Amino acid sequence: MHVPMNRRQFNALAGGALAAFGLGCRSNAEPLPSDGRLKARPHKGVRTTGAGRQALGIGRGRDALLQLPARPVEGPLPLLVFFHGATQAGAGMLRLIGPIADELGVAVLAPDSRESTWDAIRGQFGPDVAFVNKALDTVFAEVDVDPGRLAIGGFSDGATYALSLGLINGDLFPRVVAFSPGFVVGGALHGKAKFFVSHGTEDTILPIDQCSRVIVHRLRGDGYDVTFREFPGGHGVPPEIGREGLRWMLASAA
């Protein structure tokens, strides 16, 4: 759980550029030693041969899971890199979003954070960025991924991480899907992704007034294309919101 900003703290942030601050429930004024950049890129000439769910086998204990559509798909696949919330793991995210992704023909990469949550949320970009990059390298070598339908997303702390890496790596991820994020960790901007953000109006973990409403306002103010869905309910991803987010990912890439 993150401590919400008070009005004075938010007003102090409001004059800064998006790349220079953390916005939402918590600010991050200290410079981060790692820039959060991902170097992995989709490869040409790759043929997808697998199906279903598999562990990548690149981490001890905490690994990464890849889910490919159960039904064969012709041509390059859309891929969603999806981050879990604090104390969770990629397997839980596949239980949440996996059935919807399979229905829509979307491949999902669900990595585990190296510790209880994602590195930048704990203070700086570092080992998680390196692990995500390694996971992407592995997937790109084995799966024919459509670069135009490559998205990054997550829930709760994972949504915070997805927003942050999505802004920093907008030249890799054209789309960002954030379910109930808390804030954004600043960094140098590359590319210009589009954003889908959802949040429950009765969320007591990450209150919408101090989190997504702030984030969306600032993203739009900086010229980003944002689809924002508020829903009655708490800290979660209702099935209809999850389905809309993934359908948006596919439709907005058309």
C-alpha positions in Angstrom: 0.0 0.0 0.0 1.3 3.5 -0.9 0.6 6.6 1.2 -1.4 9.1 -0.9 -0.1 12.6 -1.4 -1.8 15.5 0.3 -2.9 18.5 -1.8 0.3 20.6 -1.0 2.5 17.7 -2.3 0.5 17.3 -5.4 0.5 21.1 -6.2 4.3 21.1 -5.8 4.5 18.4 -8.4 2.1 20.0 -10.8 4.6 22.4 -12.3 7.1 19.8 -13.4 7.5 18.0 -16.7 6.1 14.4 -16.9 9.6 12.9 -17.4 11.0 14.5 -14.3 8.7 13.3 -11.5 6.6 10.5 -10.1 2.9 11.4 -10.3 -0.1 9.9 -8.5 -0.1 8.5 -5.0 3.6 8.9 -4.4 6.4 11.1 -5.8 9.9 9.9 -6.5 12.2 13.0 -6.5 15.5 11.1 -6.3 17.3 10.4 -9.6 17.4 6.7 -10.5 20.7 5.1 -11.4 19.2 2.9 -14.1 17.2 4.5 -16.9 14.6 1.7 -17.3 15.4 1.2 -20.9 14.7 -2.2 -22.5 17.0 -3.3 -25.4 15.2 -6.5 -26.5 13.4 -6.2 -29.9 11.2 -8.6 -31.9 13.1 -10.6 -34.5 12.2 -11.1 -38.2 11.9 -14.6 -39.6 10.8 -16.3 -36.4 8.3 -19.1 -36.6 6.0 -19.7 -33.6 5.8 -23.4 -32.9 4.4 -23.7 -29.3 1.0 -23.3 -27.7 -0.4 -23.2 -24.3 1.5 -22.1 -21.1 5.2 -22.7 -20.3 7.8 -21.4 -17.8 10.8 -19.8 -19.5 13.2 -21.3 -17.1 15.4 -18.2 -16.8 15.0 -17.5 -13.1 15.5 -19.5 -9.9 12.4 -19.8 -7.9 10.8 -16.7 -9.4 10.6 -17.1 -13.2 8.5 -15.9 -16.1 5.5 -17.6 -17.7 4.6 -17.4 -21.4 1.0 -18.2 -22.5 0.4 -18.7 -26.2 -3.1 -18.9 -27.7 -4.5 -22.5 -27.6 -5.8 -22.2 -31.1 -3.2 -21.7 -33.9 -2.9 -18.2 -35.1 -1.7 -17.3 -38.6 1.1 -14.7 -38.8 2.7 -12.5 -36.1 1.1 -12.6 -32.6 0.0 -9.7 -30.4 2.0 -9.9 -27.2 1.0 -8.4 -23.8 3.8 -8.2 -21.1 1.8 -8.2 -17.9 3.1 -7.3 -14.4 1.6 -8.6 -11.1 0.8 -6.6 -8.0 2.9 -6.5 -4.8 3.6 -9.9 -3.1 2.1 -11.6 -6.2 3.5 -13.6 -9.1 3.0 -14.0 -12.8 0.9 -17.1 -12.4 -1.8 -15.2 -10.6 -1.9 -12.6 -13.4 -2.4 -15.4 -15.9 -5.4 -16.6 -13.9 -6.7 -13.1 -14.0 -6.1 -12.2 -17.6 -5.1 -15.4 -19.3 -8.6 -16.7 -20.3 -9.4 -13.4 -21.9 -6.1 -13.3 -23.7 -6.6 -16.8 -25.0 -10.1 -16.0 -26.2 -8.8 -13.0 -28.2 -5.7 -14.7 -29.5 -3.2 -12.6 -27.5 0.1 -14.1 -26.2 1.0 -13.1 -22.6 4.4 -12.9 -21.0 3.9 -12.8 -17.2 7.3 -12.3 -15.3 7.8 -12.4 -11.6 9.5 -9.5 -9.9 12.9 -10.4 -8.3 11.6 -9.4 -4.8 8.2 -8.8 -3.3 7.4 -6.0 -5.8 9.0 -4.2 -8.8 12.4 -2.5 -8.4 11.5 1.1 -9.2 8.6 1.0 -6.7 11.2 0.1 -4.1 13.5 2.9 -5.1 15.3 2.4 -8.4 15.2 0.6 -11.7 17.6 -2.3 -11.7 17.3 -6.2 -11.6 13.7 -6.3 -12.7 14.5 -4.3 -15.8 17.3 -6.7 -16.6 15.1 -9.8 -16.0 12.2 -8.4 -18.2 14.7 -7.7 -20.9 16.0 -11.3 -20.7 12.5 -12.7 -20.8 11.7 -10.6 -23.8 14.8 -11.7 -25.6 13.8 -15.3 -24.9 10.3 -14.8 -26.2 11.3 -12.8 -29.3 13.7 -15.7 -30.3 10.8 -18.2 -30.1 7.6 -16.3 -31.0 6.7 -14.4 -34.1 5.6 -11.1 -32.4 3.9 -8.3 -34.2 5.7 -5.1 -33.2 2.6 -3.0 -33.8 0.6 -5.1 -31.3 3.1 -5.2 -28.5 1.8 -3.9 -25.2 2.9 -3.6 -21.6 0.4 -3.8 -18.8 -0.2 -4.7 -15.2 -2.4 -4.5 -12.1 -1.8 -2.3 -9.0 2.0 -2.1 -8.4 2.3 -3.9 -11.8 0.2 -1.1 -13.4 2.5 1.5 -11.9 5.5 -0.4 -13.3 3.9 -0.7 -16.7 3.0 3.0 -16.9 6.6 3.9 -16.0 8.3 1.5 -18.4 5.7 2.3 -21.1 6.6 6.0 -21.0 10.4 5.2 -21.0 10.0 2.5 -23.7 7.3 4.0 -25.9 9.4 3.1 -28.9 9.0 -0.6 -28.1 5.5 -0.7 -26.6 2.9 1.3 -28.7 0.2 0.4 -26.1 0.0 0.4 -22.3 -2.8 -1.2 -20.3 -2.9 -0.2 -16.6 -5.4 -1.6 -14.2 -5.6 0.4 -10.9 -2.2 2.1 -10.9 -0.8 4.1 -8.1 1.8 6.5 -9.6 4.4 6.9 -12.3 8.2 6.7 -11.8 9.9 9.4 -13.9 12.4 8.8 -16.6 13.5 9.9 -20.1 10.7 9.6 -22.6 11.0 7.6 -25.8 8.3 7.2 -28.4 4.7 8.0 -27.6 2.5 5.1 -26.4 -1.3 5.2 -26.1 -2.8 4.3 -22.7 -5.7 2.4 -21.3 -6.3 3.1 -17.6 -9.0 1.7 -15.3 -9.7 2.2 -11.7 -12.5 1.3 -9.2 -14.3 4.3 -7.7 -14.4 2.6 -4.3 -10.7 1.5 -4.2 -9.4 1.9 -0.6 -5.9 0.5 -1.4 -5.0 3.1 -4.1 -7.7 5.7 -4.0 -8.8 6.9 -7.5 -8.8 10.6 -6.6 -5.1 10.5 -5.7 -4.0 7.9 -8.3 -5.6 7.3 -11.7 -7.5 10.6 -11.9 -4.2 12.4 -11.3 -2.2 10.2 -13.7 -4.8 10.5 -16.5 -5.0 14.3 -16.1 -1.3 14.7 -16.4 -0.9 12.2 -19.3 -3.6 14.0 -21.3 -2.0 17.3 -20.4 1.2 16.2 -21.9 -0.5 15.2 -25.1 -0.9 11.4 -24.6 -3.9 9.5 -26.0 -5.6 8.0 -22.9 -8.7 5.9 -22.6 -9.9 6.0 -19.0 -12.5 3.7 -17.5 -13.8 4.2 -14.0 -16.0 1.4 -12.6 -18.0 0.9 -9.4 -16.0 -1.3 -7.1 -12.7 -1.7 -5.3 -9.1 -2.7 -6.0 -9.4 -5.2 -8.8 -10.0 -6.0 -12.5 -13.6 -6.9 -13.3 -13.8 -9.4 -16.2 -15.6 -6.8 -18.4 -12.8 -4.3 -17.7 -10.1 -6.8 -18.5 -11.8 -7.7 -21.7 -12.2 -4.1 -22.7 -8.5 -3.4 -22.0 -7.3 -6.2 -24.2 -9.8 -5.4 -27.0 -8.6 -1.8 -26.8 -5.0 -3.1 -27.2 -5.9 -4.9 -30.4 -8.3 -2.2 -31.8 -6.0 0.7 -31.2 -3.2 -1.1 -33.0 -5.2 -1.4 -36.2 
